Amino acid sequence: MPLPLTAAWGRSLREGRTSAIFEAEYDYLFKLLLIGDSGVGKSCLLLRFTDNTYSENCITTIGVDFKIRTIQLDGKTVKLQIWDTAGQERFSTISSSYYRGAHGVIFVYDMSNPKSYASVKRWLKEVERYAGDSANKLLVGNKSDLVSEKMVDSVEAKKFADSLGITFLETSAKNASNVEKVFLTMATEIKNRIRSLEFEPRFLDAKSSTLSATPHCKKFPH
């Protein structure tokens, strides 16, 4: 049954106020993806960053999952929407739809598992296919706490990242080493990309990684 005009108008005003309050909560919204083989520690990295918790028995992600954390960056409030994608082949079709509109992609491998490192090239192709080349990228070697079990050379991984023109970091979700740095680095690099386009969007539409002038955009001060 249609609402009376006065009721509909009142609801519209309330929804408008709610929308304004929601928008005021942040200056940026970045969609980030954690990509890599199953078992490399993507879920553990996500839990460490968003909840500051760690479990030796992180449950393998089925399909996709996501968490949100809001940070302060250069005086701006940035909301990070971080998607944890399944690494199993049988979920590749499900995960592919979430690649679109990503502002940043974090490729994760297990430093004690050379196969997971070799798989990064395959994941790169997946991202290029579904997300294009506009998203910022970062390479992460996880489980740096397993010193005696390390099988992927850091120098080699750094050279590989350099050849792609992306940042490389080694992390440990277990002891929290470099976890904050990974996400802050990614957020900073995305923000710098926006700066290079001379616009500062109030909101980046998660449906499109294209940065364009909108009523919410303003020029960076020089």
C-alpha positions in Angstrom: 0.0 0.0 0.0 1.5 3.4 -1.0 2.5 5.6 1.9 0.6 8.9 2.4 2.5 11.9 1.0 3.4 13.3 4.4 4.7 9.9 5.6 6.7 9.3 2.4 8.2 12.9 2.6 9.1 12.3 6.3 10.8 9.0 5.4 12.7 10.6 2.6 14.0 13.3 5.0 15.1 10.6 7.5 16.8 8.6 4.8 18.5 11.7 3.5 19.8 12.5 7.0 21.0 8.9 7.4 22.8 9.0 4.0 24.5 12.3 4.9 25.6 10.9 8.2 26.9 7.7 6.5 28.9 9.7 3.9 30.4 11.9 6.6 32.0 8.8 8.2 34.8 8.7 5.7 36.6 10.6 3.0 37.6 7.5 0.9 36.3 4.0 0.4 38.9 1.6 -1.1 38.1 -1.9 -2.2 41.1 -4.2 -1.6 41.5 -7.9 -2.5 43.7 -10.6 -0.9 44.7 -13.0 -3.6 46.7 -16.2 -3.4 46.7 -20.0 -3.0 44.7 -21.7 -0.3 46.7 -21.9 3.0 49.0 -19.0 2.5 47.5 -17.1 5.4 45.2 -14.6 3.7 42.4 -15.0 6.3 44.9 -14.8 9.1 46.4 -11.5 7.7 42.9 -10.1 7.4 41.9 -11.0 11.0 45.2 -9.7 12.3 44.7 -6.3 10.6 41.0 -5.9 11.2 40.6 -7.5 14.7 44.2 -7.8 15.9 43.6 -11.5 16.5 45.4 -14.7 15.4 44.5 -18.4 15.3 46.6 -21.3 14.4 43.5 -22.9 13.0 42.2 -20.2 10.5 39.3 -21.7 8.6 39.8 -21.9 4.9 37.7 -19.3 3.1 34.7 -20.8 1.2 34.0 -18.5 -1.8 34.7 -15.0 -0.5 34.6 -13.1 2.7 35.2 -9.5 3.6 35.9 -7.2 6.6 36.1 -3.5 7.0 38.5 -1.3 8.9 38.7 2.5 9.0 42.1 4.2 9.2 43.5 7.7 9.3 45.8 8.6 6.4 47.3 12.0 5.9 44.5 13.6 7.8 41.8 11.8 5.9 39.4 9.0 7.0 39.8 6.0 4.8 37.5 3.0 4.9 39.1 -0.2 3.7 36.8 -2.9 2.4 39.0 -5.9 2.3 37.9 -9.0 0.4 39.4 -12.4 1.2 39.1 -14.6 -1.8 39.3 -18.4 -1.8 42.4 -19.9 -3.3 40.9 -23.1 -4.5 40.4 -23.6 -8.2 36.8 -24.7 -7.8 36.0 -21.2 -6.5 37.7 -19.3 -9.2 34.5 -18.4 -11.0 32.9 -17.1 -7.8 36.0 -15.0 -6.9 36.4 -13.5 -10.4 33.3 -11.4 -10.1 34.8 -9.7 -7.0 37.9 -8.7 -8.9 36.0 -6.0 -10.8 36.1 -2.6 -9.3 39.1 -3.3 -7.0 41.3 -0.4 -6.2 44.1 -2.5 -4.8 45.2 -6.2 -5.0 47.5 -7.8 -2.5 49.1 -11.0 -3.8 50.0 -13.4 -0.9 52.3 -16.4 -0.9 53.6 -18.7 1.8 57.4 -18.2 2.3 57.7 -21.9 3.2 55.8 -23.0 0.1 57.6 -22.5 -3.3 54.5 -23.7 -5.1 52.4 -20.8 -3.7 55.1 -18.4 -4.9 55.1 -19.8 -8.4 51.3 -19.5 -8.4 51.5 -15.7 -8.1 52.1 -15.4 -11.9 48.8 -17.3 -12.5 47.0 -15.0 -10.0 48.5 -12.0 -11.8 46.9 -13.2 -15.1 43.6 -13.7 -13.3 43.6 -10.2 -12.0 44.6 -8.7 -15.3 41.8 -10.6 -17.0 39.0 -9.6 -14.6 40.2 -6.4 -12.9 42.3 -4.8 -15.6 45.6 -3.0 -15.0 44.2 0.0 -13.2 44.3 -1.4 -9.6 47.4 -1.0 -7.5 49.2 -4.2 -6.7 51.5 -5.4 -3.8 53.4 -8.7 -3.3 53.4 -10.2 0.2 55.5 -13.1 1.4 53.7 -14.4 4.5 54.8 -16.6 7.5 58.1 -14.9 7.9 58.1 -16.3 11.5 58.9 -19.8 10.0 62.6 -18.9 9.6 63.9 -22.5 9.6 61.2 -23.5 7.0 61.8 -20.6 4.6 62.1 -21.8 1.0 61.4 -18.7 -1.1 64.4 -16.4 -1.5 63.6 -12.8 -0.4 66.0 -11.3 -2.9 64.4 -13.2 -5.8 60.9 -12.2 -4.7 62.0 -8.5 -4.4 63.5 -8.7 -7.9 60.2 -10.2 -9.2 58.2 -7.4 -7.6 60.6 -4.8 -8.9 60.1 -6.2 -12.4 56.4 -5.6 -12.0 56.9 -2.1 -10.6 55.1 -3.1 -7.3 56.0 -3.0 -3.6 57.2 -6.2 -1.9 56.9 -6.9 1.9 57.3 -9.9 4.1 54.8 -10.5 6.9 53.8 -12.7 9.7 50.2 -12.8 10.7 51.3 -14.8 13.8 53.5 -12.1 15.3 51.9 -9.2 13.4 55.1 -8.3 11.7 54.5 -5.8 8.8 50.8 -6.5 8.7 49.8 -2.9 9.4 52.4 -1.8 6.9 51.0 -3.8 4.1 47.6 -2.3 4.2 48.8 1.2 5.0 51.2 1.0 2.1 48.5 -0.1 -0.2 46.1 2.7 0.9 48.9 5.2 0.5 49.7 4.1 -3.0 46.1 4.2 -4.1 45.7 7.7 -2.6 48.9 8.8 -4.4 47.4 7.5 -7.7 44.4 9.7 -7.1 46.7 12.6 -6.4 48.5 12.1 -9.7 45.2 12.5 -11.4 44.8 15.9 -9.6 41.4 14.9 -8.2 40.5 13.9 -4.6 37.2 12.0 -4.9 35.0 12.1 -1.8 34.0 8.5 -2.7 35.5 6.0 -5.0 32.7 3.9 -6.5 33.5 0.2 -5.7 31.6 -0.8 -8.9 34.3 1.0 -11.0 38.0 1.4 -10.6 37.8 4.4 -13.0 38.7 7.7 -11.3 36.6 10.5 -12.7 35.5 14.0 -11.8 32.3 13.9 -9.8 30.4 16.5 -7.7 32.4 15.1 -4.7 35.8 15.7 -6.4 38.0 18.6 -5.6 41.5 19.6 -6.7 44.4 19.0 -4.5 45.9 22.2 -3.1 49.3 23.0 -4.7 
